[in-house]
Amino acid sequence: MKKLIYFSSLLALAVCGRAFSLEDRVDATEKTKGYKQGYGVENKLSAICNAPARYMGSWEFFVTGNFLYWQVKETGLTVAETSNSSTSIHGKMTIERLHHEYKPGMRAALGFNFEKDQWVGTVNYTRFHTTQHRHVKPTAHAQKMSPLWLKYDNHNTSDSSFSYAKGKWSLKLDLVDFDLSRPFYTGRDLTINFFGGLRGGWITQHYVAKYIEETLHTTPQNRSVEKSWLLGGRGGFNGRWLIGAGFRFFSDVAINLFYQKMTVHVKEEDTTNPDVLYLNEKSRNGLITPNIDCIMGLGYGTYFGDKKWHFDISLGYELQAIFNQNYMREENNKLNAAGTFRGYVKETGTTLGLHGITAACRLDF
């Protein structure tokens, strides 16, 4: 009986000692909660599975400004077709397309850090407006020209001769994203941020193809307009590899899938009398559009003001692909189904692609 009492007393002391040890460990953990976390700072501590990796400031807000220097391309934006024969279009044919130049754009973001489990909410606005053009004139290697944006019946005489072509394309891309995320550490020098949210916006395109007909001395043109709004979901991840001294490599990938409501309006002037509309058609389409965004590059960040503020800069290469665009070309193809373009080439896979340099700066406060 005495042995049983003695053994029970030892067991009770061991349990109490273990409880006090756990309490001390919890207290030690609570003391580290106030540490200013963020890329390039938290990696100095021992890595903790799923420890929050967001920046911390006094008011828990942050703003971001991006400078975009992108080139944009889209399938189907042809201007004319030329031949090296002065009497026939059946010589060596060349499709003349727009010249695509790099143009500037911008992106701005406002975010808030939630205290609840360290979640982060962000609203992004991307604005990229550009105009591209191309002039085509007959040369020794391009002696005969066919207008690829005029309906065949509108220039169906074999004696017609076009001496000049001009294509002008304008794009207005405005996108708004809302993301909810929680960045966390997966190792001492690696952070992952999975996010999900919504994407909405507007895409407007204008294409004007203008020609000079030498025989009739007229300047017919085709004006096509495509306007659309979009709304859908998005998801992806941001990866950060902390390489020391505040520097990091980063890579972001996002997949968007949205509903797009599109209106296409085509107006074409009569070749014999440009004051008369030969064609005036409008169509509406609703479609599901996939969109892929990705960027990778190098960044640097540092705290200042007693670690109550954080400043970050980055430079990366960004690529975006928005599928199922340029229904202006599709609509003109349908209108030419009965008779084809002379020298007609049908292009499919109408993708709007953007790529180039993205420079960003961010302030957490």
Beta strands, then each sheet from edge to edge (+ up, - down):
strand 1: 61-74
strand 2: 78-83
strand 3: 93-97
strand 4: 102-113
strand 5: 120-136
strand 6: 144-147
strand 7: 162-181
strand 8: 184-187
strand 9: 190-213
strand 10: 221-244
strand 11: 247-269
strand 12: 277-304
strand 13: 309-322
strand 14: 352-364
sheet 1: 8+ 9- 7+ 5- 4+ 1- 14+ 13- 12+ 11- 10+
sheet 2: 3+ 2- 6+
end
